[in-house]
């Protein structure tokens, strides 16, 4: 199944998806970044994947940026969109156009800690367990139905950096697994708060 992957940074999740692509029946048609220096672009280049940098400075609004994004995505005729550390909020236009076709990975056990600085927030909230979640993207930020989670324990010695490392390791197996469910057509977004796996509500 054909997909486009959107990134903004290091792209370690992108790498794990590239490494697993053939096993999970995924064809990565293009990697798009909103940051010119995103290391993920280098990873994609190395894997001979078409890379595109869309420069936000060339657009006078988020909507104009998203129009260009839609145009690039549509040129590649993909079946779904994978967000892998894409640090922009998609406009409702994009989200409704691709309803049920956008996946995201978030570094917390949603619904806990949506938004940024999740590891620091988990430590400050004295959580014992933390982790990552893969969810369908809907208009509510980090609020679409959760598909699957992986957990890690927070040790007394952990800081945001060590915790981020532990969580990322889990992300690298979690995301390809969920993407495979998608390419196997086992996942469906029913509405803003409901998704199914093999017809069963998650
Ligand atoms: C990950 O922690 C992911 O959960 C979040 O952004 C980070 C991206 O890391 N959405 P990387 O660029 O894949 O290394």
Boltz pocket constraint, residues with backbone or C-beta under 6 A from the ligand:
constraints:
  - pocket:
      binder: B
      contacts: [[A, 9], [A, 10], [A, 11], [A, 12], [A, 13], [A, 14], [A, 40], [A, 83], [A, 84], [A, 85], [A, 86], [A, 105], [A, 106], [A, 107], [A, 132], [A, 168], [A, 171]]
      max_distance: 6.0
